[in-house]
Amino acid sequence: MPATVSRVNTPPLRCSANEHLTVAGLPFRPAYWRAPGNTSAPWVSVCDRHKRPLDVAVGADEPVLVVTIDVRVRLAARCPDVAHALAEAVAALQRQLAAIGGQLELAAVTSDVVQPAAQAGQGSTKGPAGDPT
């Protein structure tokens, strides 16, 4: 069992019933139930749909296995104002993460004006012919 660490902001529990599916096929369903007496993986929990008759409600102080992924995400700005562009990008990422049960912890948000490098074999970094974007 992994070491237990204190964590103030724990993301919502995700249903474990479909763990046999491919990673891309896992829908986010909030989990509220656990099998009683599961000591080998006490964080395994299920949603209302997969609840079995003997399952018990997950307590607020029970351990949760949390996966942390440190990444750098780059998005093209949608707004001409830098502050607005930063806020919109953070909000968009936060919405997408929430849709899969994720929680965003910001370390830094920055912006740069960049000159795209042409990809090998491409004459332009613009969209399809006739597309001004």
A tleap script that builds the chain and sets N, CA, C and O, in Angstrom:
source leaprc.protein.ff14SB
mol = sequence {
  NMET PRO ALA THR VAL SER ARG VAL ASN THR
  PRO PRO LEU ARG CYS SER ALA ASN GLU HIE
  LEU THR VAL ALA GLY LEU PRO PHE ARG PRO
  ALA TYR TRP ARG ALA PRO GLY ASN THR SER
  ALA PRO TRP VAL SER VAL CYS ASP ARG HIE
  LYS ARG PRO LEU ASP VAL ALA VAL GLY ALA
  ASP GLU PRO VAL LEU VAL VAL THR ILE ASP
  VAL ARG VAL ARG LEU ALA ALA ARG CYS PRO
  ASP VAL ALA HIE ALA LEU ALA GLU ALA VAL
  ALA ALA LEU GLN ARG GLN LEU ALA ALA ILE
  GLY GLY GLN LEU GLU LEU ALA ALA VAL THR
  SER ASP VAL VAL GLN PRO ALA ALA GLN ALA
  GLY GLN GLY SER THR LYS GLY PRO ALA GLY
  ASP PRO CTHR
}
set mol.1.N position { 0.850 -1.169 0.000 }
set mol.1.CA position { 0.000 0.000 0.000 }
set mol.1.C position { 0.900 1.239 0.000 }
set mol.1.O position { 1.870 1.287 0.757 }
set mol.2.N position { 0.598 2.243 -0.834 }
set mol.2.CA position { 1.397 3.472 -0.842 }
set mol.2.C position { 1.330 4.189 0.507 }
set mol.2.O position { 0.393 3.995 1.282 }
set mol.3.N position { 2.337 5.017 0.771 }
set mol.3.CA position { 2.360 5.797 2.005 }
set mol.3.C position { 1.193 6.776 2.023 }
set mol.3.O position { 0.783 7.280 0.977 }
set mol.4.N position { 0.661 7.044 3.208 }
set mol.4.CA position { -0.443 7.986 3.354 }
set mol.4.C position { 0.125 9.356 3.693 }
set mol.4.O position { 0.946 9.485 4.602 }
set mol.5.N position { -0.309 10.372 2.968 }
set mol.5.CA position { 0.115 11.743 3.222 }
set mol.5.C position { -1.124 12.589 3.485 }
set mol.5.O position { -2.216 12.273 3.011 }
set mol.6.N position { -0.945 13.664 4.241 }
set mol.6.CA position { -2.066 14.574 4.494 }
set mol.6.C position { -2.325 15.391 3.243 }
set mol.6.O position { -1.391 15.790 2.549 }
set mol.7.N position { -3.578 15.636 2.960 }
set mol.7.CA position { -3.945 16.414 1.782 }
set mol.7.C position { -5.212 17.188 2.106 }
set mol.7.O position { -6.218 16.608 2.513 }
set mol.8.N position { -5.155 18.483 1.926 }
set mol.8.CA position { -6.310 19.311 2.230 }
set mol.8.C position { -7.366 19.199 1.131 }
set mol.8.O position { -8.540 18.970 1.422 }
set mol.9.N position { -6.960 19.358 -0.117 }
set mol.9.CA position { -7.899 19.333 -1.249 }
set mol.9.C position { -7.837 17.992 -1.955 }
set mol.9.O position { -6.957 17.760 -2.784 }
set mol.10.N position { -8.760 17.117 -1.629 }
set mol.10.CA position { -8.818 15.806 -2.262 }
set mol.10.C position { -9.823 15.860 -3.403 }
set mol.10.O position { -10.947 16.322 -3.207 }
set mol.11.N position { -9.441 15.393 -4.601 }
set mol.11.CA position { -10.408 15.402 -5.702 }
set mol.11.C position { -11.545 14.431 -5.426 }
set mol.11.O position { -11.420 13.560 -4.566 }
set mol.12.N position { -12.659 14.572 -6.150 }
set mol.12.CA position { -13.781 13.655 -5.923 }
set mol.12.C position { -13.383 12.219 -6.261 }
set mol.12.O position { -12.589 11.980 -7.170 }
set mol.13.N position { -13.944 11.277 -5.522 }
set mol.13.CA position { -13.691 9.869 -5.805 }
set mol.13.C position { -14.311 9.510 -7.145 }
set mol.13.O position { -15.375 10.016 -7.501 }
set mol.14.N position { -13.639 8.629 -7.889 }
set mol.14.CA position { -14.133 8.189 -9.185 }
set mol.14.C position { -14.479 6.714 -9.106 }
set mol.14.O position { -13.764 5.936 -8.473 }
set mol.15.N position { -15.574 6.327 -9.745 }
set mol.15.CA position { -16.039 4.942 -9.707 }
set mol.15.C position { -14.981 3.993 -10.255 }
set mol.15.O position { -14.425 4.217 -11.330 }
set mol.16.N position { -14.716 2.939 -9.506 }
set mol.16.CA position { -13.711 1.945 -9.888 }
set mol.16.C position { -14.310 0.746 -10.611 }
set mol.16.O position { -13.568 -0.155 -11.001 }
set mol.17.N position { -15.599 0.705 -10.799 }
set mol.17.CA position { -16.258 -0.478 -11.355 }
set mol.17.C position { -15.834 -0.793 -12.780 }
set mol.17.O position { -15.899 -1.951 -13.193 }
set mol.18.N position { -15.407 0.191 -13.533 }
set mol.18.CA position { -15.074 -0.031 -14.939 }
set mol.18.C position { -13.575 -0.055 -15.206 }
set mol.18.O position { -13.145 0.268 -16.313 }
set mol.19.N position { -12.774 -0.430 -14.219 }
set mol.19.CA position { -11.327 -0.367 -14.392 }
set mol.19.C position { -10.802 -1.320 -15.452 }
set mol.19.O position { -9.658 -1.186 -15.884 }
set mol.20.N position { -11.612 -2.278 -15.879 }
set mol.20.CA position { -11.182 -3.213 -16.912 }
set mol.20.C position { -11.266 -2.617 -18.311 }
set mol.20.O position { -10.745 -3.206 -19.258 }
set mol.21.N position { -11.905 -1.472 -18.464 }
set mol.21.CA position { -12.008 -0.824 -19.772 }
set mol.21.C position { -10.694 -0.147 -20.130 }
set mol.21.O position { -9.818 0.019 -19.282 }
set mol.22.N position { -10.566 0.239 -21.383 }
set mol.22.CA position { -9.375 0.983 -21.778 }
set mol.22.C position { -9.400 2.338 -21.080 }
set mol.22.O position { -10.461 2.816 -20.680 }
set mol.23.N position { -8.246 2.946 -20.937 }
set mol.23.CA position { -8.160 4.228 -20.245 }
set mol.23.C position { -9.051 5.260 -20.925 }
set mol.23.O position { -9.735 6.022 -20.241 }
set mol.24.N position { -9.058 5.299 -22.234 }
set mol.24.CA position { -9.864 6.284 -22.955 }
set mol.24.C position { -11.358 6.058 -22.777 }
set mol.24.O position { -12.144 6.983 -22.976 }
set mol.25.N position { -11.768 4.841 -22.404 }
set mol.25.CA position { -13.183 4.539 -22.284 }
set mol.25.C position { -13.766 4.750 -20.908 }
set mol.25.O position { -14.947 4.477 -20.691 }
set mol.26.N position { -12.957 5.237 -19.963 }
set mol.26.CA position { -13.458 5.397 -18.601 }
set mol.26.C position { -14.262 6.677 -18.440 }
set mol.26.O position { -13.707 7.769 -18.564 }
set mol.27.N position { -15.563 6.566 -18.165 }
set mol.27.CA position { -16.339 7.771 -17.894 }
set mol.27.C position { -16.129 8.196 -16.436 }
set mol.27.O position { -15.782 7.368 -15.594 }
set mol.28.N position { -16.335 9.458 -16.143 }
set mol.28.CA position { -16.245 9.914 -14.756 }
set mol.28.C position { -17.596 9.762 -14.102 }
set mol.28.O position { -18.580 10.361 -14.538 }
set mol.29.N position { -17.644 8.967 -13.064 }
set mol.29.CA position { -18.835 8.853 -12.230 }
set mol.29.C position { -18.370 9.039 -10.788 }
set mol.29.O position { -17.498 8.302 -10.327 }
set mol.30.N position { -18.936 10.010 -10.066 }
set mol.30.CA position { -18.543 10.188 -8.667 }
set mol.30.C position { -18.847 8.932 -7.856 }
set mol.30.O position { -19.896 8.310 -8.027 }
set mol.31.N position { -17.931 8.570 -6.985 }
set mol.31.CA position { -18.090 7.355 -6.176 }
set mol.31.C position { -18.376 7.737 -4.723 }
set mol.31.O position { -17.753 8.640 -4.165 }
set mol.32.N position { -19.324 7.032 -4.135 }
set mol.32.CA position { -19.736 7.304 -2.761 }
set mol.32.C position { -19.742 6.051 -1.882 }
set mol.32.O position { -19.995 6.148 -0.682 }
set mol.33.N position { -19.466 4.872 -2.463 }
set mol.33.CA position { -19.650 3.605 -1.761 }
set mol.33.C position { -18.389 2.742 -1.805 }
set mol.33.O position { -17.629 2.782 -2.773 }
set mol.34.N position { -18.176 1.952 -0.731 }
set mol.34.CA position { -17.048 1.033 -0.649 }
set mol.34.C position { -17.516 -0.301 -0.107 }
set mol.34.O position { -18.503 -0.394 0.622 }
set mol.35.N position { -16.765 -1.344 -0.491 }
set mol.35.CA position { -17.018 -2.657 0.100 }
set mol.35.C position { -16.468 -2.631 1.522 }
set mol.35.O position { -15.336 -2.193 1.726 }
set mol.36.N position { -17.240 -3.087 2.514 }
set mol.36.CA position { -16.741 -3.079 3.891 }
set mol.36.C position { -15.570 -4.051 4.058 }
set mol.36.O position { -15.575 -5.138 3.480 }
set mol.37.N position { -14.576 -3.659 4.844 }
set mol.37.CA position { -13.468 -4.546 5.167 }
set mol.37.C position { -12.407 -4.679 4.099 }
set mol.37.O position { -11.535 -5.539 4.230 }
set mol.38.N position { -12.432 -3.873 3.046 }
set mol.38.CA position { -11.402 -3.952 2.011 }
set mol.38.C position { -10.139 -3.274 2.534 }
set mol.38.O position { -10.026 -2.049 2.476 }
set mol.39.N position { -9.195 -4.054 3.042 }
set mol.39.CA position { -7.976 -3.485 3.610 }
set mol.39.C position { -6.823 -3.447 2.612 }
set mol.39.O position { -5.867 -2.701 2.824 }
set mol.40.N position { -6.879 -4.226 1.533 }
set mol.40.CA position { -5.782 -4.229 0.566 }
set mol.40.C position { -5.817 -3.002 -0.348 }
set mol.40.O position { -4.763 -2.534 -0.780 }
set mol.41.N position { -6.978 -2.484 -0.645 }
set mol.41.CA position { -7.129 -1.286 -1.473 }
set mol.41.C position { -8.342 -0.508 -0.969 }
set mol.41.O position { -9.375 -0.479 -1.637 }
set mol.42.N position { -8.230 0.122 0.203 }
set mol.42.CA position { -9.399 0.773 0.808 }
set mol.42.C position { -9.949 1.946 0.016 }
set mol.42.O position { -11.055 2.411 0.295 }
set mol.43.N position { -9.200 2.434 -0.965 }
set mol.43.CA position { -9.668 3.569 -1.760 }
set mol.43.C position { -10.573 3.150 -2.911 }
set mol.43.O position { -11.144 4.012 -3.577 }
set mol.44.N position { -10.720 1.858 -3.164 }
set mol.44.CA position { -11.591 1.395 -4.251 }
set mol.44.C position { -13.038 1.676 -3.870 }
set mol.44.O position { -13.525 1.204 -2.843 }
set mol.45.N position { -13.721 2.451 -4.712 }
set mol.45.CA position { -15.089 2.853 -4.414 }
set mol.45.C position { -15.912 2.845 -5.697 }
set mol.45.O position { -15.365 2.841 -6.800 }
set mol.46.N position { -17.228 2.843 -5.537 }
set mol.46.CA position { -18.129 2.772 -6.688 }
set mol.46.C position { -19.217 3.839 -6.607 }
set mol.46.O position { -19.485 4.412 -5.551 }
set mol.47.N position { -19.828 4.081 -7.756 }
set mol.47.CA position { -20.914 5.060 -7.851 }
set mol.47.C position { -22.239 4.413 -7.451 }
set mol.47.O position { -22.300 3.216 -7.167 }
set mol.48.N position { -23.291 5.218 -7.435 }
set mol.48.CA position { -24.625 4.708 -7.098 }
set mol.48.C position { -25.049 3.574 -8.027 }
set mol.48.O position { -25.684 2.613 -7.593 }
set mol.49.N position { -24.701 3.689 -9.294 }
set mol.49.CA position { -25.093 2.675 -10.286 }
set mol.49.C position { -24.474 1.302 -9.984 }
set mol.49.O position { -25.105 0.273 -10.228 }
set mol.50.N position { -23.238 1.281 -9.453 }
set mol.50.CA position { -22.539 0.026 -9.200 }
set mol.50.C position { -22.559 -0.406 -7.734 }
set mol.50.O position { -21.904 -1.383 -7.372 }
set mol.51.N position { -23.292 0.297 -6.901 }
set mol.51.CA position { -23.379 -0.035 -5.478 }
set mol.51.C position { -24.006 -1.412 -5.292 }
set mol.51.O position { -25.016 -1.746 -5.911 }
set mol.52.N position { -23.376 -2.206 -4.419 }
set mol.52.CA position { -23.932 -3.520 -4.071 }
set mol.52.C position { -24.640 -3.405 -2.717 }
set mol.52.O position { -24.375 -2.471 -1.961 }
set mol.53.N position { -25.526 -4.333 -2.411 }
set mol.53.CA position { -26.324 -4.236 -1.186 }
set mol.53.C position { -25.507 -4.081 0.106 }
set mol.53.O position { -25.962 -3.399 1.024 }
set mol.54.N position { -24.334 -4.684 0.206 }
set mol.54.CA position { -23.553 -4.608 1.445 }
set mol.54.C position { -22.546 -3.462 1.471 }
set mol.54.O position { -21.859 -3.279 2.476 }
set mol.55.N position { -22.442 -2.694 0.404 }
set mol.55.CA position { -21.501 -1.575 0.376 }
set mol.55.C position { -21.891 -0.525 1.410 }
set mol.55.O position { -23.065 -0.362 1.740 }
set mol.56.N position { -20.883 0.181 1.914 }
set mol.56.CA position { -21.102 1.226 2.917 }
set mol.56.C position { -20.652 2.571 2.353 }
set mol.56.O position { -19.820 2.630 1.447 }
set mol.57.N position { -21.203 3.633 2.891 }
set mol.57.CA position { -20.842 4.978 2.446 }
set mol.57.C position { -19.379 5.250 2.773 }
set mol.57.O position { -18.872 4.825 3.811 }
set mol.58.N position { -18.708 5.966 1.872 }
set mol.58.CA position { -17.312 6.343 2.069 }
set mol.58.C position { -17.265 7.439 3.132 }
set mol.58.O position { -17.971 8.443 3.029 }
set mol.59.N position { -16.440 7.245 4.143 }
set mol.59.CA position { -16.272 8.254 5.182 }
set mol.59.C position { -15.349 9.367 4.725 }
set mol.59.O position { -14.484 9.158 3.875 }
set mol.60.N position { -15.534 10.544 5.287 }
set mol.60.CA position { -14.731 11.706 4.912 }
set mol.60.C position { -13.261 11.544 5.269 }
set mol.60.O position { -12.407 12.197 4.669 }
set mol.61.N position { -12.953 10.688 6.234 }
set mol.61.CA position { -11.566 10.539 6.681 }
set mol.61.C position { -10.894 9.271 6.148 }
set mol.61.O position { -9.795 8.924 6.582 }
set mol.62.N position { -11.543 8.580 5.213 }
set mol.62.CA position { -10.958 7.349 4.673 }
set mol.62.C position { -9.907 7.678 3.609 }
set mol.62.O position { -10.008 8.703 2.935 }
set mol.63.N position { -8.900 6.812 3.455 }
set mol.63.CA position { -7.828 7.104 2.499 }
set mol.63.C position { -8.315 7.085 1.058 }
set mol.63.O position { -9.240 6.357 0.698 }
set mol.64.N position { -7.662 7.907 0.248 }
set mol.64.CA position { -7.965 8.012 -1.178 }
set mol.64.C position { -6.639 7.922 -1.917 }
set mol.64.O position { -5.694 8.633 -1.575 }
set mol.65.N position { -6.553 7.059 -2.923 }
set mol.65.CA position { -5.362 7.009 -3.762 }
set mol.65.C position { -5.489 8.129 -4.782 }
set mol.65.O position { -6.393 8.118 -5.617 }
set mol.66.N position { -4.578 9.099 -4.710 }
set mol.66.CA position { -4.609 10.263 -5.593 }
set mol.66.C position { -3.414 10.187 -6.541 }
set mol.66.O position { -2.278 10.004 -6.104 }
set mol.67.N position { -3.676 10.326 -7.824 }
set mol.67.CA position { -2.626 10.350 -8.834 }
set mol.67.C position { -2.342 11.805 -9.170 }
set mol.67.O position { -3.258 12.554 -9.507 }
set mol.68.N position { -1.083 12.210 -9.081 }
set mol.68.CA position { -0.685 13.571 -9.411 }
set mol.68.C position { 0.149 13.538 -10.676 }
set mol.68.O position { 1.119 12.785 -10.765 }
set mol.69.N position { -0.221 14.346 -11.653 }
set mol.69.CA position { 0.486 14.416 -12.925 }
set mol.69.C position { 0.981 15.850 -13.088 }
set mol.69.O position { 0.176 16.777 -13.183 }
set mol.70.N position { 2.285 16.035 -13.119 }
set mol.70.CA position { 2.854 17.358 -13.346 }
set mol.70.C position { 3.071 17.528 -14.844 }
set mol.70.O position { 3.846 16.791 -15.454 }
set mol.71.N position { 2.385 18.501 -15.431 }
set mol.71.CA position { 2.468 18.715 -16.878 }
set mol.71.C position { 2.606 20.199 -17.188 }
set mol.71.O position { 2.338 21.056 -16.345 }
set mol.72.N position { 3.022 20.478 -18.395 }
set mol.72.CA position { 3.006 21.846 -18.922 }
set mol.72.C position { 2.004 21.838 -20.059 }
set mol.72.O position { 2.156 21.067 -21.006 }
set mol.73.N position { 0.993 22.672 -19.987 }
set mol.73.CA position { -0.063 22.735 -21.005 }
set mol.73.C position { 0.070 24.050 -21.744 }
set mol.73.O position { 0.204 25.106 -21.126 }
set mol.74.N position { 0.035 23.987 -23.068 }
set mol.74.CA position { 0.088 25.203 -23.880 }
set mol.74.C position { -1.195 25.294 -24.694 }
set mol.74.O position { -1.576 24.338 -25.370 }
set mol.75.N position { -1.855 26.432 -24.630 }
set mol.75.CA position { -3.067 26.693 -25.406 }
set mol.75.C position { -2.880 28.009 -26.148 }
set mol.75.O position { -2.307 28.953 -25.604 }
set mol.76.N position { -3.356 28.076 -27.376 }
set mol.76.CA position { -3.358 29.348 -28.089 }
set mol.76.C position { -4.417 30.241 -27.443 }
set mol.76.O position { -5.512 29.781 -27.121 }
set mol.77.N position { -4.089 31.497 -27.258 }
set mol.77.CA position { -5.013 32.427 -26.619 }
set mol.77.C position { -6.239 32.655 -27.487 }
set mol.77.O position { -6.157 32.647 -28.715 }
set mol.78.N position { -7.374 32.857 -26.835 }
set mol.78.CA position { -8.619 33.158 -27.551 }
set mol.78.C position { -9.001 34.623 -27.407 }
set mol.78.O position { -9.950 35.079 -28.046 }
set mol.79.N position { -8.275 35.367 -26.576 }
set mol.79.CA position { -8.631 36.747 -26.275 }
set mol.79.C position { -7.430 37.647 -26.540 }
set mol.79.O position { -6.297 37.244 -26.276 }
set mol.80.N position { -7.651 38.864 -27.060 }
set mol.80.CA position { -6.525 39.763 -27.328 }
set mol.80.C position { -5.884 40.317 -26.050 }
set mol.80.O position { -4.693 40.626 -26.043 }
set mol.81.N position { -6.653 40.442 -24.988 }
set mol.81.CA position { -6.139 40.948 -23.719 }
set mol.81.C position { -5.427 39.815 -22.968 }
set mol.81.O position { -6.012 38.752 -22.760 }
set mol.82.N position { -4.181 40.030 -22.564 }
set mol.82.CA position { -3.372 38.967 -21.949 }
set mol.82.C position { -4.016 38.444 -20.662 }
set mol.82.O position { -4.122 37.231 -20.482 }
set mol.83.N position { -4.443 39.326 -19.776 }
set mol.83.CA position { -5.036 38.875 -18.510 }
set mol.83.C position { -6.295 38.042 -18.764 }
set mol.83.O position { -6.513 37.019 -18.114 }
set mol.84.N position { -7.112 38.486 -19.704 }
set mol.84.CA position { -8.334 37.759 -20.048 }
set mol.84.C position { -7.982 36.415 -20.693 }
set mol.84.O position { -8.633 35.407 -20.418 }
set mol.85.N position { -6.960 36.397 -21.545 }
set mol.85.CA position { -6.528 35.156 -22.199 }
set mol.85.C position { -6.047 34.138 -21.167 }
set mol.85.O position { -6.362 32.953 -21.272 }
set mol.86.N position { -5.291 34.592 -20.175 }
set mol.86.CA position { -4.813 33.694 -19.116 }
set mol.86.C position { -5.986 33.125 -18.326 }
set mol.86.O position { -6.050 31.922 -18.074 }
set mol.87.N position { -6.915 34.001 -17.935 }
set mol.87.CA position { -8.067 33.563 -17.143 }
set mol.87.C position { -8.939 32.593 -17.934 }
set mol.87.O position { -9.418 31.605 -17.376 }
set mol.88.N position { -9.153 32.853 -19.212 }
set mol.88.CA position { -9.979 31.976 -20.041 }
set mol.88.C position { -9.324 30.610 -20.206 }
set mol.88.O position { -10.009 29.589 -20.148 }
set mol.89.N position { -8.019 30.577 -20.410 }
set mol.89.CA position { -7.311 29.309 -20.587 }
set mol.89.C position { -7.363 28.472 -19.314 }
set mol.89.O position { -7.570 27.260 -19.377 }
set mol.90.N position { -7.177 29.102 -18.168 }
set mol.90.CA position { -7.257 28.385 -16.893 }
set mol.90.C position { -8.669 27.841 -16.682 }
set mol.90.O position { -8.837 26.692 -16.275 }
set mol.91.N position { -9.677 28.657 -16.955 }
set mol.91.CA position { -11.063 28.220 -16.781 }
set mol.91.C position { -11.386 27.050 -17.712 }
set mol.91.O position { -12.073 26.112 -17.306 }
set mol.92.N position { -10.897 27.095 -18.960 }
set mol.92.CA position { -11.153 26.010 -19.909 }
set mol.92.C position { -10.513 24.712 -19.424 }
set mol.92.O position { -11.139 23.653 -19.476 }
set mol.93.N position { -9.283 24.789 -18.958 }
set mol.93.CA position { -8.596 23.601 -18.453 }
set mol.93.C position { -9.289 23.068 -17.204 }
set mol.93.O position { -9.447 21.858 -17.043 }
set mol.94.N position { -9.696 23.963 -16.334 }
set mol.94.CA position { -10.393 23.558 -15.104 }
set mol.94.C position { -11.699 22.828 -15.422 }
set mol.94.O position { -12.010 21.820 -14.788 }
set mol.95.N position { -12.463 23.323 -16.394 }
set mol.95.CA position { -13.716 22.664 -16.803 }
set mol.95.C position { -13.451 21.262 -17.337 }
set mol.95.O position { -14.159 20.317 -16.988 }
set mol.96.N position { -12.444 21.127 -18.175 }
set mol.96.CA position { -12.143 19.822 -18.759 }
set mol.96.C position { -11.673 18.834 -17.704 }
set mol.96.O position { -12.060 17.665 -17.740 }
set mol.97.N position { -10.856 19.276 -16.776 }
set mol.97.CA position { -10.393 18.392 -15.702 }
set mol.97.C position { -11.551 17.991 -14.790 }
set mol.97.O position { -11.633 16.836 -14.373 }
set mol.98.N position { -12.433 18.918 -14.480 }
set mol.98.CA position { -13.586 18.609 -13.629 }
set mol.98.C position { -14.482 17.564 -14.291 }
set mol.98.O position { -15.098 16.751 -13.602 }
set mol.99.N position { -14.557 17.581 -15.612 }
set mol.99.CA position { -15.398 16.624 -16.330 }
set mol.99.C position { -14.910 15.188 -16.163 }
set mol.99.O position { -15.688 14.250 -16.341 }
set mol.100.N position { -13.639 15.002 -15.827 }
set mol.100.CA position { -13.114 13.647 -15.600 }
set mol.100.C position { -12.789 13.412 -14.124 }
set mol.100.O position { -12.158 12.415 -13.772 }
set mol.101.N position { -13.222 14.333 -13.270 }
set mol.101.CA position { -12.995 14.165 -11.844 }
set mol.101.C position { -11.670 14.716 -11.372 }
set mol.101.O position { -11.239 14.427 -10.255 }
set mol.102.N position { -11.019 15.504 -12.203 }
set mol.102.CA position { -9.715 16.065 -11.851 }
set mol.102.C position { -9.824 17.373 -11.102 }
set mol.102.O position { -10.872 18.017 -11.078 }
set mol.103.N position { -8.732 17.744 -10.501 }
set mol.103.CA position { -8.672 18.970 -9.710 }
set mol.103.C position { -7.420 19.721 -10.130 }
set mol.103.O position { -6.339 19.134 -10.179 }
set mol.104.N position { -7.544 20.992 -10.429 }
set mol.104.CA position { -6.437 21.815 -10.892 }
set mol.104.C position { -5.789 22.525 -9.720 }
set mol.104.O position { -6.464 23.210 -8.951 }
set mol.105.N position { -4.482 22.364 -9.581 }
set mol.105.CA position { -3.689 23.111 -8.601 }
set mol.105.C position { -2.661 23.898 -9.392 }
set mol.105.O position { -1.691 23.328 -9.891 }
set mol.106.N position { -2.864 25.197 -9.510 }
set mol.106.CA position { -1.981 26.026 -10.324 }
set mol.106.C position { -0.657 26.292 -9.629 }
set mol.106.O position { -0.616 26.638 -8.448 }
set mol.107.N position { 0.423 26.127 -10.377 }
set mol.107.CA position { 1.748 26.498 -9.894 }
set mol.107.C position { 2.148 27.829 -10.524 }
set mol.107.O position { 2.734 28.682 -9.857 }
set mol.108.N position { 1.835 28.006 -11.796 }
set mol.108.CA position { 2.158 29.239 -12.513 }
set mol.108.C position { 1.315 29.307 -13.774 }
set mol.108.O position { 0.948 28.281 -14.346 }
set mol.109.N position { 1.015 30.520 -14.197 }
set mol.109.CA position { 0.323 30.744 -15.464 }
set mol.109.C position { 1.084 31.862 -16.162 }
set mol.109.O position { 1.199 32.965 -15.628 }
set mol.110.N position { 1.597 31.584 -17.339 }
set mol.110.CA position { 2.387 32.569 -18.073 }
set mol.110.C position { 1.902 32.650 -19.509 }
set mol.110.O position { 1.099 31.831 -19.955 }
set mol.111.N position { 2.399 33.646 -20.225 }
set mol.111.CA position { 2.090 33.760 -21.648 }
set mol.111.C position { 3.328 34.253 -22.384 }
set mol.111.O position { 4.185 34.926 -21.811 }
set mol.112.N position { 3.402 33.909 -23.642 }
set mol.112.CA position { 4.482 34.353 -24.524 }
set mol.112.C position { 3.889 34.606 -25.897 }
set mol.112.O position { 2.908 33.970 -26.283 }
set mol.113.N position { 4.478 35.526 -26.628 }
set mol.113.CA position { 4.146 35.688 -28.036 }
set mol.113.C position { 5.220 34.897 -28.761 }
set mol.113.O position { 6.411 35.170 -28.606 }
set mol.114.N position { 4.798 33.908 -29.559 }
set mol.114.CA position { 5.764 33.033 -30.216 }
set mol.114.C position { 5.596 33.059 -31.721 }
set mol.114.O position { 4.512 33.345 -32.230 }
set mol.115.N position { 6.657 32.762 -32.417 }
set mol.115.CA position { 6.626 32.602 -33.868 }
set mol.115.C position { 6.645 31.110 -34.130 }
set mol.115.O position { 7.662 30.462 -33.884 }
set mol.116.N position { 5.532 30.534 -34.632 }
set mol.116.CA position { 5.505 29.092 -34.874 }
set mol.116.C position { 6.579 28.668 -35.867 }
set mol.116.O position { 6.828 29.352 -36.859 }
set mol.117.N position { 7.206 27.542 -35.590 }
set mol.117.CA position { 8.186 26.975 -36.510 }
set mol.117.C position { 7.440 26.143 -37.539 }
set mol.117.O position { 6.536 25.388 -37.181 }
set mol.118.N position { 7.800 26.268 -38.815 }
set mol.118.CA position { 7.154 25.472 -39.857 }
set mol.118.C position { 7.495 24.006 -39.652 }
set mol.118.O position { 8.653 23.662 -39.417 }
set mol.119.N position { 6.508 23.157 -39.738 }
set mol.119.CA position { 6.702 21.714 -39.603 }
set mol.119.C position { 7.338 21.192 -40.882 }
set mol.119.O position { 7.072 21.710 -41.966 }
set mol.120.N position { 8.161 20.187 -40.761 }
set mol.120.CA position { 8.787 19.581 -41.932 }
set mol.120.C position { 7.699 19.103 -42.898 }
set mol.120.O position { 6.752 18.430 -42.490 }
set mol.121.N position { 7.840 19.453 -44.170 }
set mol.121.CA position { 6.877 18.999 -45.171 }
set mol.121.C position { 5.667 19.904 -45.296 }
set mol.121.O position { 4.791 19.638 -46.118 }
set mol.122.N position { 5.591 20.965 -44.507 }
set mol.122.CA position { 4.457 21.881 -44.590 }
set mol.122.C position { 4.960 23.236 -45.070 }
set mol.122.O position { 6.024 23.698 -44.659 }
set mol.123.N position { 4.186 23.860 -45.939 }
set mol.123.CA position { 4.567 25.158 -46.432 }
set mol.123.C position { 4.072 26.282 -45.553 }
set mol.123.O position { 4.553 27.408 -45.675 }
set mol.124.N position { 3.117 26.011 -44.661 }
set mol.124.CA position { 2.518 27.049 -43.859 }
set mol.124.C position { 2.042 26.472 -42.545 }
set mol.124.O position { 1.744 25.281 -42.451 }
set mol.125.N position { 1.970 27.322 -41.523 }
set mol.125.CA position { 1.427 26.888 -40.241 }
set mol.125.C position { -0.044 27.264 -40.130 }
set mol.125.O position { -0.667 27.039 -39.092 }
set mol.126.N position { -0.605 27.837 -41.201 }
set mol.126.CA position { -2.023 28.205 -41.207 }
set mol.126.C position { -2.888 26.990 -41.455 }
set mol.126.O position { -2.392 25.901 -41.745 }
set mol.127.N position { -4.199 27.193 -41.335 }
set mol.127.CA position { -5.161 26.109 -41.536 }
set mol.127.C position { -5.264 25.712 -42.998 }
set mol.127.O position { -4.431 26.109 -43.813 }
set mol.128.N position { -6.303 24.915 -43.341 }
set mol.128.CA position { -6.498 24.436 -44.717 }
set mol.128.C position { -6.653 25.597 -45.693 }
set mol.128.O position { -6.972 26.717 -45.294 }
set mol.129.N position { -6.422 25.319 -46.989 }
set mol.129.CA position { -6.553 26.336 -48.017 }
set mol.129.C position { -7.897 27.040 -47.900 }
set mol.129.O position { -8.934 26.395 -47.747 }
set mol.130.N position { -7.873 28.362 -47.972 }
set mol.130.CA position { -9.099 29.134 -47.881 }
set mol.130.C position { -9.487 29.463 -46.447 }
set mol.130.O position { -10.374 30.289 -46.235 }
set mol.131.N position { -8.851 28.841 -45.449 }
set mol.131.CA position { -9.149 29.091 -44.038 }
set mol.131.C position { -8.191 30.172 -43.549 }
set mol.131.O position { -6.986 29.929 -43.482 }
set mol.132.N position { -8.695 31.367 -43.202 }
set mol.132.CA position { -7.819 32.453 -42.798 }
set mol.132.C position { -7.236 32.288 -41.398 }
set mol.132.O position { -6.430 33.118 -40.977 }
set mol.133.N position { -7.615 31.244 -40.663 }
set mol.133.CA position { -7.130 31.092 -39.294 }
set mol.133.C position { -5.752 30.490 -39.236 }
set mol.133.O position { -5.208 30.299 -38.149 }
savepdb mol mol.pdb
quit
